[in-house]
Amino acid sequence: MRKDLKSLLAGKLEPWELKLLYKSYDIVGDIAVIRVPESLEQRDGIIAEAIMQAHKRVKAVWRQVSPVSGDFRLRELEWVAGERKTETVHKEHGCLFKVDLEKCYFSPRLSYERIRIAQHVQPGEVVVNMFAGVGCYSIVIARHSEAKKIYSIDVNPIAVRCMQENVKLNKVEGRVVPIQGDAKKVVEERLRKIADRIIMPLPERAYEYLDCAVQSLKQTGGWIHYYDFEHAKKNENPVEKIESKVSKKLQMLGVDFYVPFGRIVRVTGPNWYQVVLDIEVKGTYV
Ligand SMILES: C[S@@+](CC[C@H](N)C(=O)[O-])C[C@H]1O[C@@H](n2cnc3c(N)ncnc32)[C@H](O)[C@@H]1O
């Protein structure tokens, strides 16, 4: 088990400073990404040193100074310690992902989701990953299932370039097919009615693309793995809230569906949750 930041820094920071510290940090390949409250910015060197001491493979530490934002879902990083590099290779489920943390989205926190989805994929399936980033879901699926093709769309050309390299690194050429462009346009132009399974890992905007996901499914139906963010008070269930919102839209689209599974992927803020729904579509008329 990885120690949290408060334990790593016990005895190195004042008790009041420890109280302000965010507990978690990410390690992607040999790079660590930390978040530090403004009042502790002077202490980021000590924090970085503690991480590098505890994790000998970490060669660079960067501080995240903005939330994830924009079409490409990027975050601003400021260098703290070690090498001044943002490019690395991350290992997950026996796969390798080359990623430039400054220019592409990547989160090691979705690791369980990637293998969970891969374990649902049946031999011979055609999968469309509408928001593929550097190809993590697609490559984990290719390596852990007998999927026939995994069309993998992303609007960020740098992410697609990394994805192309990752396809080679993981020897999944011909099965994972990187495509650069807007998912809606790509589906309309070349991926209508072909998929057994759709993955929608863009929680900020997946709702807008639901009709497009349905268009990409075979007319006999299939599965949609739908991600979204939801606010929920103590007495509310974020999964139920998302299911109700999505169900209304699918009913409007005339889709026959069933939601056998949903879960909270992670807590993203006070009363805010990232949620996934596995939606079984029985048949489509679009
Ligand atoms: C939250 S990231 C997820 C990336 C990847 N699936 C992963 O788990 O690492 C969402 C990705 O969607 C891409 N994106 C945003 N809008 C898009 C669109 N309209 N069409 C295709 N890709 C889009 C972004 O560039 C980003 O790489």
The ligand as an SDF file (V2000), in Angstrom:
LIG
                    3D

 27 29  0  0  0  0  0  0  0  0999 V2000
  -11.1980   12.4470  -19.6930 C   0  0  0  0  0  0  0  0  0  0  0  0
  -10.2000   12.1640  -21.1060 S   0  0  0  0  0  0  0  0  0  0  0  0
  -10.2060   10.3920  -21.1680 C   0  0  0  0  0  0  0  0  0  0  0  0
   -9.0910    9.8510  -21.9820 C   0  0  0  0  0  0  0  0  0  0  0  0
   -8.8800    8.3430  -21.8790 C   0  0  0  0  0  0  0  0  0  0  0  0
  -10.0680    7.5980  -22.2150 N   0  0  0  0  0  0  0  0  0  0  0  0
   -8.3240    7.9240  -20.5570 C   0  0  0  0  0  0  0  0  0  0  0  0
   -9.0360    7.3070  -19.7660 O   0  0  0  0  0  0  0  0  0  0  0  0
   -7.1560    8.2400  -20.2920 O   0  0  0  0  0  0  0  0  0  0  0  0
  -11.2600   12.6290  -22.4110 C   0  0  0  0  0  0  0  0  0  0  0  0
  -10.6040   12.6650  -23.7780 C   0  0  0  0  0  0  0  0  0  0  0  0
  -11.6200   13.0620  -24.7120 O   0  0  0  0  0  0  0  0  0  0  0  0
  -11.0370   13.8660  -25.7050 C   0  0  0  0  0  0  0  0  0  0  0  0
  -12.1390   14.6410  -26.3350 N   0  0  0  0  0  0  0  0  0  0  0  0
  -12.7640   15.7470  -25.8810 C   0  0  0  0  0  0  0  0  0  0  0  0
  -13.7460   16.1230  -26.7050 N   0  0  0  0  0  0  0  0  0  0  0  0
  -13.7730   15.2160  -27.7220 C   0  0  0  0  0  0  0  0  0  0  0  0
  -14.5740   15.0400  -28.8680 C   0  0  0  0  0  0  0  0  0  0  0  0
  -15.5470   15.8950  -29.1450 N   0  0  0  0  0  0  0  0  0  0  0  0
  -14.3320   13.9990  -29.6870 N   0  0  0  0  0  0  0  0  0  0  0  0
  -13.3220   13.1170  -29.4160 C   0  0  0  0  0  0  0  0  0  0  0  0
  -12.5050   13.2400  -28.3370 N   0  0  0  0  0  0  0  0  0  0  0  0
  -12.7390   14.2580  -27.4860 C   0  0  0  0  0  0  0  0  0  0  0  0
   -9.9840   14.6900  -24.9870 C   0  0  0  0  0  0  0  0  0  0  0  0
   -8.9860   15.1430  -25.8690 O   0  0  0  0  0  0  0  0  0  0  0  0
   -9.4830   13.6680  -23.9420 C   0  0  0  0  0  0  0  0  0  0  0  0
   -8.3280   13.0010  -24.4010 O   0  0  0  0  0  0  0  0  0  0  0  0
  1  2  1  0
  2  3  1  0
  2 10  1  0
  3  4  1  0
  4  5  1  0
  5  6  1  0
  5  7  1  0
  7  8  2  0
  7  9  1  0
 10 11  1  0
 11 12  1  0
 11 26  1  0
 12 13  1  0
 13 14  1  0
 13 24  1  0
 14 15  1  0
 14 23  1  0
 15 16  2  0
 16 17  1  0
 17 18  1  0
 17 23  2  0
 18 19  1  0
 18 20  2  0
 20 21  1  0
 21 22  2  0
 22 23  1  0
 24 25  1  0
 24 26  1  0
 26 27  1  0
M  CHG  2   2   1   9  -1
M  END
$$$$
